[in-house]
Amino acid sequence: MTWSMIKPSPFASIVLGASVCIASAQDAKVSVDMIGVGSMSCAHWRSTEEHLLEGTVWIHGFWTGLNYVAAASGQTQPRINVSSIVAEVEKACARKTSQTLASAAWTTYLGAKR
């Protein structure tokens, strides 16, 4: 199956539903089943070069997913230089090393939309 084979209206509903779930999760501080290094603490991410590289790839994928949902649901995407994304997430992690990498990336994403 290719993307062009997916009917626009059900697909749009799924994407819109995902964006609502993301917003609701942030607002309600609910648990999200996070996959990969994003579920680890910022301290863990920053602990080795290997973890830094793994986290960088994860951040780019996570950010791309958020942009995809934003675009598909008519929301604005942050205008940030790609090379600045990881540096901004690192700043968020430095402020609170116990938070998850996902939380730091999400906070950075929301901040970049302002």
C-alpha positions in Angstrom: 0.0 0.0 0.0 1.3 3.5 -0.8 0.4 6.8 0.7 -1.5 7.7 -2.4 -3.8 4.7 -1.9 -5.0 6.0 1.5 -8.3 7.9 1.2 -7.8 11.5 2.3 -10.7 11.8 4.7 -10.1 8.8 7.0 -6.4 9.6 6.9 -7.0 13.2 7.8 -9.2 12.1 10.7 -6.5 9.8 12.0 -3.9 12.6 11.8 -6.2 15.1 13.4 -7.0 12.7 16.2 -3.3 12.2 16.8 -2.7 15.9 17.1 -5.6 16.2 19.6 -4.1 13.3 21.6 -0.7 14.9 21.6 -2.1 18.2 22.9 -4.3 16.4 25.4 -1.3 14.4 26.7 0.7 17.6 27.3 -2.2 19.5 28.9 -3.2 16.6 31.2 0.3 15.4 32.0 -0.8 11.8 31.1 1.5 8.9 30.4 2.5 8.4 26.8 4.0 5.1 25.6 7.3 6.5 24.2 9.5 4.3 22.0 13.3 4.5 21.9 15.8 6.8 23.6 13.1 9.4 23.9 11.8 7.6 26.9 15.1 7.9 28.7 16.2 10.9 30.8 18.2 13.8 29.4 21.0 12.7 31.7 21.1 9.3 30.0 21.0 10.9 26.6 23.9 13.1 27.4 26.0 10.4 29.1 27.9 9.0 26.1 28.7 9.9 22.5 26.7 6.8 21.4 23.6 8.0 23.3 24.0 11.5 21.9 24.0 10.2 18.4 21.1 7.9 19.0 19.2 10.8 20.6 19.9 13.1 17.7 18.4 10.7 15.2 15.4 10.2 17.6 14.9 14.0 17.9 14.9 14.5 14.1 12.4 11.6 13.7 10.2 12.9 16.5 10.3 16.5 15.2 9.5 15.3 11.7 6.5 13.3 13.0 5.2 16.4 14.9 5.7 18.5 11.7 3.8 15.9 9.7 0.8 16.0 12.1 0.9 19.8 12.2 0.9 20.0 8.4 -1.8 17.4 7.9 -4.1 19.0 10.4 -3.6 22.6 9.2 -1.5 23.7 12.2 1.6 25.9 11.8 5.0 24.2 11.9 7.8 25.8 13.8 10.3 27.8 11.7 13.6 26.8 13.1 16.9 26.0 11.4 17.4 22.2 11.3 20.9 22.6 12.7 19.5 24.4 15.8 16.9 21.8 16.8 19.3 19.5 18.7 21.1 22.5 20.3 17.7 23.8 21.6 16.7 20.4 22.9 20.1 20.2 24.7 19.4 23.5 26.4 16.0 22.2 27.6 17.7 19.1 28.9 20.4 21.1 30.7 17.7 23.0 32.6 16.2 19.7 33.9 18.3 16.6 33.3 15.8 14.3 35.0 13.1 14.9 32.3 12.8 12.6 29.4 14.3 13.4 26.1 10.8 13.3 24.6 9.6 15.9 27.1 12.6 18.2 26.3 12.0 17.8 22.6 8.2 18.4 22.9 8.8 21.6 25.0 11.3 22.8 22.5 8.9 22.1 19.6 6.1 24.1 21.3 8.5 26.9 22.1 9.7 27.1 18.5 6.1 27.5 17.3 5.8 30.9 19.2 
